[in-house]
Amino acid sequence: MRRACIDIGSNTTRLLVADCDGIRLIEQRQERAFTMIGRSIDASGAIPAAKLAEVLEAVIAQYRLACELGSEHVRCVATAGIRRAANGDALGRLIGAACEGLELEVLSGAEEARLAFIGAAWAAGAGDEQGLGVVDAGGGSSELVVGDAPASVRWWVSLPLGSSDVTHRWLPSDPPTDAELAEAMIRTREIFADVQPPADVRRLVAVGGSATSLRLLAGPVLDVGALDHLLATAQRFSAVDFARSFGIDVQRARLLAGGLLILRTISERFGAPLEIGGGGLREGLLLDHQ
């Protein structure tokens, strides 16, 4: 069956269309729009009307494309950016009115973690592997999961800190200064200080936008030394110059140092290098669908 999902994250709104029978998944199309909904939340905790309209436009375009490609079922979900917003339900009403048959699901942290684990385990070819750790570092939250593939979660935690948060709280300069990076590292470590992963993790897989970009920059496995090298590289370039030099989106380049700090902290907590994964929440959504 051809299925599709639209994932409204804090930084991006993404579409995945794939042929899937619940076990196998063959990608047919991916689309991405940098909608940056998490950054738009105002002092009252609400998403401005103009940003809601922008995200709605992206969802409508992706939904139409999914239907044109023959998707028999389309699932639309939102994560931390909408969970945080005081008026997140407004987006659901707009989508329901504009896209017949499409309903917005706001995922809890627990459900986001579970689905990311399923998608990452599938993409990593984990089979029935035990002691698999999955890190989904997004724009507005970070989910850490440990379980046994393909779908048994034994431990998870969802923290309200993502690459967009780190960037806009503590890394205002472009590129970030030494003092900003030092402060951001201290603050990030404080937020993760109480995280105590299980000791039996044999393999740690990182997914999410920052992790995907890092695969292009530094290869499939990153230890703390490699992450430090990437942070030093990020300090030498503005977002525009970094994007031009290394072939990634400028919006992603601006958020990269924040994502690196989160991933470095998580690698420290687990005491393990990060394997960059090729699947996550969206793949999990399609594989989990009944």
Wavefront OBJ file of the C-alpha trace (Angstrom):
o trace
v 0.000 0.000 0.000
v 1.222 3.498 -0.797
v 1.160 5.651 2.334
v 2.306 9.128 3.238
v 2.948 11.178 6.329
v 3.340 14.890 6.928
v 5.493 15.768 9.921
v 5.155 19.316 11.294
v 8.263 19.869 13.379
v 9.681 22.901 15.136
v 12.017 23.686 12.212
v 10.582 21.915 9.180
v 7.398 20.523 7.699
v 8.205 17.301 5.853
v 6.442 14.821 3.596
v 7.367 11.173 3.106
v 5.562 9.028 0.526
v 6.411 5.332 0.460
v 5.125 1.901 -0.444
v 4.815 0.030 2.833
v 3.338 -3.223 4.087
v 4.200 -2.689 7.755
v 7.522 -4.547 7.420
v 9.141 -3.185 4.266
v 9.209 0.444 3.169
v 10.217 1.733 -0.269
v 10.531 5.507 -0.441
v 8.865 7.221 -3.379
v 9.162 10.926 -2.554
v 10.331 13.297 0.155
v 9.663 17.036 0.435
v 10.776 19.591 3.018
v 9.846 23.171 3.880
v 11.674 25.205 6.531
v 8.643 26.630 8.338
v 10.434 27.361 11.673
v 7.244 27.228 13.718
v 9.042 26.805 17.046
v 10.915 30.086 16.655
v 7.699 32.002 15.926
v 5.957 31.397 19.276
v 5.396 34.802 20.881
v 5.584 35.959 24.497
v 2.026 34.765 25.179
v 2.941 31.261 24.002
v 0.915 31.537 20.796
v 1.833 30.992 17.153
v 1.110 34.167 15.133
v -1.627 33.972 12.503
v 0.864 34.642 9.688
v 2.990 31.640 10.738
v -0.089 29.398 10.991
v -0.993 30.426 7.443
v 2.545 29.676 6.224
v 2.549 26.202 7.785
v -0.953 25.520 6.459
v 0.220 26.424 2.945
v 3.077 23.926 3.226
v 0.744 21.191 4.511
v -1.772 21.787 1.719
v 0.956 21.541 -0.944
v 2.390 18.355 0.564
v -1.043 16.771 1.016
v -1.942 17.459 -2.609
v 1.343 15.934 -3.750
v 0.779 12.836 -1.603
v -2.666 12.384 -3.170
v -1.339 12.972 -6.688
v 1.259 10.246 -6.086
v -1.495 7.779 -5.239
v -1.238 7.617 -1.450
v -4.098 5.578 -0.047
v -3.594 6.868 3.476
v -2.043 10.148 4.645
v -1.177 10.802 8.266
v -0.375 14.304 9.546
v 1.403 14.779 12.870
v 2.956 17.605 14.859
v 5.625 17.502 17.539
v 7.203 19.872 20.070
v 6.459 23.170 18.327
v 2.726 22.529 18.447
v 2.840 20.763 21.827
v 4.291 23.946 23.326
v 1.988 26.438 21.649
v -1.013 27.835 23.500
v -2.991 27.837 20.248
v -1.691 24.664 18.648
v -5.248 23.385 18.222
v -5.879 26.263 15.794
v -3.564 24.653 13.257
v -5.513 21.410 13.526
v -8.753 23.214 12.737
v -7.198 24.992 9.756
v -5.823 21.746 8.334
v -9.126 19.949 8.809
v -10.993 22.715 6.973
v -8.511 22.979 4.091
v -7.621 19.310 3.544
v -10.620 17.024 3.385
v -10.009 13.792 5.257
v -6.787 14.964 6.922
v -6.631 15.204 10.712
v -3.723 16.632 12.680
v -2.364 14.404 15.460
v -0.246 16.136 18.100
v 2.183 13.472 19.282
v 3.143 13.179 22.923
v 6.815 12.911 23.793
v 6.323 9.222 24.516
v 4.704 8.524 21.156
v 7.310 10.555 19.303
v 10.067 8.561 21.015
v 8.404 5.212 20.226
v 7.874 6.029 16.547
v 11.404 7.394 16.143
v 12.728 4.132 17.595
v 10.720 2.028 15.136
v 11.875 4.079 12.146
v 15.512 4.213 13.229
v 15.639 0.483 14.001
v 14.208 -0.322 10.572
v 16.616 1.997 8.720
v 19.607 0.675 10.679
v 18.748 -2.905 9.742
v 18.616 -3.762 13.424
v 16.355 -6.802 13.000
v 15.774 -8.169 16.506
v 18.861 -6.445 17.908
v 18.830 -5.842 21.672
v 20.203 -2.830 23.499
v 19.582 -0.363 20.665
v 19.707 3.314 21.608
v 18.039 5.960 19.434
v 18.529 9.711 19.718
v 16.062 11.969 17.886
v 17.393 15.510 18.278
v 14.857 17.814 16.683
v 14.275 21.518 16.596
v 12.165 21.792 19.749
v 12.774 18.591 21.700
v 15.159 15.665 22.045
v 13.912 12.095 22.455
v 16.230 9.410 23.812
v 15.073 5.810 23.554
v 16.517 2.407 24.424
v 14.873 -0.836 23.460
v 14.987 -4.034 21.500
v 14.354 -3.929 17.757
v 12.107 -3.800 15.954
v 9.614 -2.071 18.285
v 10.079 -2.866 21.984
v 10.871 0.299 23.962
v 12.265 -0.292 27.474
v 13.377 3.233 28.434
v 12.790 6.699 27.038
v 12.991 10.357 27.942
v 11.791 13.460 26.082
v 13.455 16.775 26.922
v 12.114 20.169 25.762
v 15.375 21.245 24.153
v 16.207 21.186 20.454
v 18.611 22.810 18.046
v 16.376 25.843 17.576
v 16.167 26.392 21.348
v 19.938 26.228 21.862
v 20.558 28.542 18.918
v 18.110 31.250 19.897
v 18.703 31.143 23.657
v 22.482 31.001 23.767
v 24.022 31.323 20.277
v 22.825 34.697 18.950
v 25.968 35.428 16.932
v 26.541 34.068 13.449
v 28.986 32.374 13.701
v 28.814 31.739 17.458
v 31.574 33.087 19.692
v 33.731 31.051 22.076
v 31.883 32.547 25.054
v 28.473 31.711 23.574
v 29.460 28.120 22.853
v 30.863 27.690 26.368
v 27.658 29.059 27.905
v 25.468 26.932 25.640
v 27.421 23.791 26.542
v 27.011 24.478 30.265
v 23.258 25.064 29.877
v 22.768 22.013 27.682
v 24.640 19.770 30.108
v 22.510 21.114 32.977
v 19.313 20.136 31.166
v 20.621 16.617 30.454
v 22.275 16.167 33.879
v 19.610 13.848 35.298
v 19.442 11.594 32.245
v 20.717 8.136 33.170
v 20.509 5.779 30.169
v 20.504 2.011 30.698
v 23.951 0.458 30.820
v 23.269 -2.225 28.196
v 23.212 0.013 25.104
v 25.271 -1.718 22.432
v 24.630 0.682 19.569
v 23.557 4.344 19.573
v 21.813 5.730 16.481
v 21.138 9.447 15.955
v 18.299 10.682 13.724
v 16.748 14.073 13.008
v 17.701 17.043 10.857
v 20.994 17.885 12.559
v 22.159 14.272 12.462
v 21.297 13.901 8.783
v 23.336 16.998 7.919
v 26.283 15.644 9.885
v 26.379 12.469 7.822
v 27.092 14.642 4.775
v 29.808 16.566 6.613
v 31.657 13.929 8.616
v 30.565 10.405 7.762
v 28.363 7.793 9.413
v 29.902 7.557 12.917
v 30.769 10.456 15.231
v 32.615 10.336 18.525
v 33.148 13.302 20.866
v 36.378 14.255 19.108
v 34.655 14.413 15.723
v 31.807 16.483 17.187
v 34.325 18.931 18.690
v 36.031 19.233 15.315
v 32.678 20.031 13.677
v 31.928 22.661 16.322
v 35.274 24.321 15.640
v 34.484 24.259 11.915
v 31.063 25.830 12.522
v 32.768 28.711 14.322
v 34.796 29.626 11.267
v 31.844 30.298 8.964
v 28.647 32.321 8.955
v 25.537 30.268 8.154
v 25.545 31.547 4.564
v 29.227 30.717 4.050
v 28.899 27.334 5.775
v 25.938 26.407 3.581
v 27.812 27.497 0.451
v 31.017 25.670 1.420
v 29.476 22.379 2.545
v 26.313 22.100 0.451
v 23.611 22.203 3.115
v 20.617 24.522 3.568
v 21.446 27.871 5.115
v 18.639 27.450 7.666
v 20.131 24.131 8.741
v 23.615 25.643 8.847
v 22.404 28.337 11.265
v 21.071 25.653 13.634
v 23.979 23.231 13.279
v 26.088 24.349 16.253
v 23.039 24.040 18.531
v 22.357 20.544 17.238
v 26.015 19.586 17.668
v 25.998 20.670 21.322
v 22.953 18.520 22.015
v 24.408 15.487 20.243
v 27.753 15.917 21.974
v 26.049 16.045 25.382
v 23.991 12.949 24.600
v 27.070 11.057 23.422
v 28.700 11.928 26.755
v 25.653 10.719 28.729
v 25.611 7.380 26.913
v 29.400 7.059 26.815
v 29.180 5.957 23.198
v 29.768 7.325 19.689
v 26.802 8.214 17.505
v 25.944 6.251 14.388
v 24.052 8.535 12.001
v 20.790 6.845 11.083
v 18.816 6.954 7.870
v 15.289 6.858 9.235
v 13.250 8.071 12.174
v 9.846 9.458 13.061
v 8.330 9.527 9.563
v 9.455 6.012 8.712
v 8.122 4.886 12.083
v 4.754 6.477 11.343
v 4.397 4.515 8.118
v 5.700 1.227 9.493
v 3.516 1.484 12.603
v 0.298 2.187 10.697
v -2.331 -0.527 10.962
l 1 2 3 4 5 6 7 8 9 10 11 12 13 14 15 16 17 18 19 20 21 22 23 24 25 26 27 28 29 30 31 32 33 34 35 36 37 38 39 40 41 42 43 44 45 46 47 48 49 50 51 52 53 54 55 56 57 58 59 60 61 62 63 64 65 66 67 68 69 70 71 72 73 74 75 76 77 78 79 80 81 82 83 84 85 86 87 88 89 90 91 92 93 94 95 96 97 98 99 100 101 102 103 104 105 106 107 108 109 110 111 112 113 114 115 116 117 118 119 120 121 122 123 124 125 126 127 128 129 130 131 132 133 134 135 136 137 138 139 140 141 142 143 144 145 146 147 148 149 150 151 152 153 154 155 156 157 158 159 160 161 162 163 164 165 166 167 168 169 170 171 172 173 174 175 176 177 178 179 180 181 182 183 184 185 186 187 188 189 190 191 192 193 194 195 196 197 198 199 200 201 202 203 204 205 206 207 208 209 210 211 212 213 214 215 216 217 218 219 220 221 222 223 224 225 226 227 228 229 230 231 232 233 234 235 236 237 238 239 240 241 242 243 244 245 246 247 248 249 250 251 252 253 254 255 256 257 258 259 260 261 262 263 264 265 266 267 268 269 270 271 272 273 274 275 276 277 278 279 280 281 282 283 284 285 286 287 288 289 290
